[in-house]
Amino acid sequence: MVKLAINLIILLLLPVFLQSNAGESSFDVRKHLATVSRYNVSKDISANSFVSFEIPDQCTPIHLNLVARHGTRAPTKKKIRELEALAAHLEVLVRDAKEQKQSLEKIPAWLLGWSSPWKGKLTGGELISEGEDELYHLGIRVGEKFPDLFSEEYHPDVYSIKTTQVPRASASAVAFGMGLFNGRGKLGPGRHRAFAVTSESRASDIVLRFHDCCQSYKAIRKSQEPNVDKLKEPVLDEITLELVRQYGLNFTKQDVSSLWFLCKQEASLLNITNRACSLFSPSEVSLLEWADDLELFILKGYGDSLNYRMGVPLLEDVVHSMERAIKAKEEGYAPGTYEKARMRFAHAETLLPFSCLIGLFLEEPEFELIQREQSLELPQKPPKTRNWRGSVVAPFAGNNMLVLYSCQLGNSSKYFVQVLHNEYTIALPGCNSSSFCPFEVFKERIAAPHLKHDYNMLCNANMQQGQQNSASSKLSQIFSWLFSLKNAGSPAQKVEL
């Protein structure tokens, strides 16, 4: 009878075990790399979460606004130094283990004598060939998707390309333009053509680098960063203990943080997933991704209204460009005398606030909260799902396209805005979750509540103290919320917090 019972239990548990193993084997760490995600992987993640919409036959695109992040880049000089420090500390840990006569069998072979792939590199942060490819093919697809918009002879006043003065952004703009205008010139075998890419000074670019020029934001971010680290600490503590137990090396939290960064770089830039990434289980990867998303939300996203409202010069530029396109349509301007596309290339710190300004990745009740400048709940911890994922909201080459349509309705024209995020149509909570929003509704309901704010007033250094107090109060509320949950839970729940 006992043997029969054991066999029965095995039969009952076998499907669960097989399903669990199947889940583990199908897990792709490249889909969990937050803002270090490659564009093609991010599009795969997003494919099933956006809406499909057929543009009515009587509607024609008359203007395009593009806000894009640069493509995949190399690690920055600061991160290269961090990886070299990791290599030095791993060497010490392995040597200590040998001196204590510990078995090295548990230690992955790659980790013994590991050195950074970027060791000795004196520069960093540049656009790499994979990033060039992302933007080049994005340019090709944009031209193919909107042939009527890009049918005219090139002129910089018709097709405006703007970028920040950071080389990886300007290189991305060039790669995009090469794809967009591919075969439309007379230069070389590829029939390329020259095109203009313009930028403002880094010190005064409040349209694309507003975060660099906003002193209030810098002060708030500096005050928030230590508190964000504390929110992430339980995840790092838990995973550090597990790695020490599993591999017998005295990893620190900084080691684990650096190993997670290495995992993201290897998986994204080098397509290597069986070294640093193999140290972490799928559930640990999900937690580390959530911790990254949490930081992104608080410091660059919906965590504080200043994070995105400092982007009002960019939103204003977008709205005004659409108004000028409508005027050109209404007054019958001759082709080639007005702008048909304005394309901008910048950074995650540009794309994220802009996405927040137009209310992306929110439910309608949440949109109402940000219109009243009220706080949103933090992204939910795995295994719960969340809309806010860095791999979707701002991957390498991530982009928002706002397409203005003129629709002939009877004897009059009406104008609509369609928003594409990473080339997929996305619903706008501020427009009753429609993906085809009347321009006046977009302007009055989505843009106007933000545009009533003045950039200089928001970012004036004299306002720092008041903004810091506001940020401190919000973080205090977060900690009180976490503390109450922790004390109310069982021991098992406490680990989850």
Steps between C-alpha positions, in 0.01 A plus 500: 500500500784742587670434166171552320446830680851621411449410134167682500662815645775485237241471223308796640809720533664403170293739281578787740871415490503474120309827464746671735797368304341610173452848642863514609630380164287750304610790718700752294703738713530739204134590554573620855786746459309821580633799304802300377265297277566478127229653283406183311455310827287778644275492194449127555395568860260773389344325202201356687436791739407778256183568306439455130328782317415556135526861387177605323533536121405866513795581730846600376816557708622860470769523767723273710669567834764250607672490840757219512767373735845425360578142398697234685817646643818384670533531880594847622846571645352492852349155443819371338686591820230325704552179302876520544447540877273194488771297326754600765265404785403168341869416481531570874193287579633203302844533661343511848298189420818318393688608813215370716527172307144526376395290205484705181275250327191707573650812343415544129809448284456833319527688827849367578741756362221706341586840357265761358444495121553876518820481704742781419247691291555871556178625345141384528135570433532505120241361261606151395432330167186329635367842599574640155307211350199562729466863392582436134222245464261711709555777243424261215179378668378851579545603135317189381216543750433862406587528129276806448681694771844427357423529131638852457850607407713528812536843659600562865196725549272220381671212682657631817748278687608618844724337758685569821872569485579162658678295228290182538182703442634688198641176355155345543345790311746447213431125488123566496533759222710260291218248522220751445660658191660179377528490120373855458832669423802462273781427746681170449361161399226527764375827347510674838431866544624761747254631758521751782511404870479794739541534876496754781780560747502242780495786750175649371309218326174506696308319225698174486727521808264674739617270780853640470383859527246455783667579833193409706489155344869443566451590866197276542666207326809531717284495813295203378780269386602376850136423579454314173808293587330407829188388315713274279710370790276208606521351149880527493525364857291196414685420177843562656430246775389245241808548279733470801323177600498361148857578391690527827646844423452796732320723252398847616187686394720714277635184336147381428399840364806500271438139392145591406632794298750266334219257420304778328801615301598149392145403403420823318829597336672163458202260491661295780253357751689202646752686719401783736131453424520129589582596861141614548186290496201624294325618817813691606528661156137609528568656839810681377308628198222623730756681717635673188146592394428634848801731478398609151145575617607708801793691351394544136135405470168547674658500848503880514323749274818705450663192338281550196365855526851634444446362146235764420727676243508176297123448527444864403727454198302192392160672537615814318641296211160331459321835514726632224427190290126558543540864399695394189223256410220749564666780303615279214874553524694379198692170541857553615417820690407348834627232738364147461711318760697603807731225623691519829771272640594512864507281811291291739489814720319669209274220380374397845374843612341555160317166528374608843391842373265335249382246759633174358502174703218615727146391565235774473465546881879541525491763225252699706739484796798641310283779361439599863870447583419216740735210565465165327561161656841352439533229232378169638755244604526168313323269449234772462489666158571867438472743210821679596791297366823666395545244223180631340485867597859592406714229338793593279355680193161521676276762344168681495349613171208743501336496160261781412221403260266715297164330453256627239159486665236641265604849397743555788826359631549364846836416653598196704812388683622141499779403740735214415730372773786292360300493175188351659175693534434576865180615674495838670339496847453877469283448193263240647755230410455573131796448270373761252452820695343822370774762495301745712441232763870412498591865532250596771481184710849351470736789423341813651512392870879466463557800276358737763831442682802711414835324468696777670260507793513121536878485480599819682771416754320715761222242504727212595419499870126481450536228237733302727249517783231373264720212381599414856136490603413266212785263583399504866153387389659221295707377794199516734302294250775240467549486877130450570484219242806334643373507859160375395634201309608152595873409505465367144345830390783694658751337266289618205517860619 
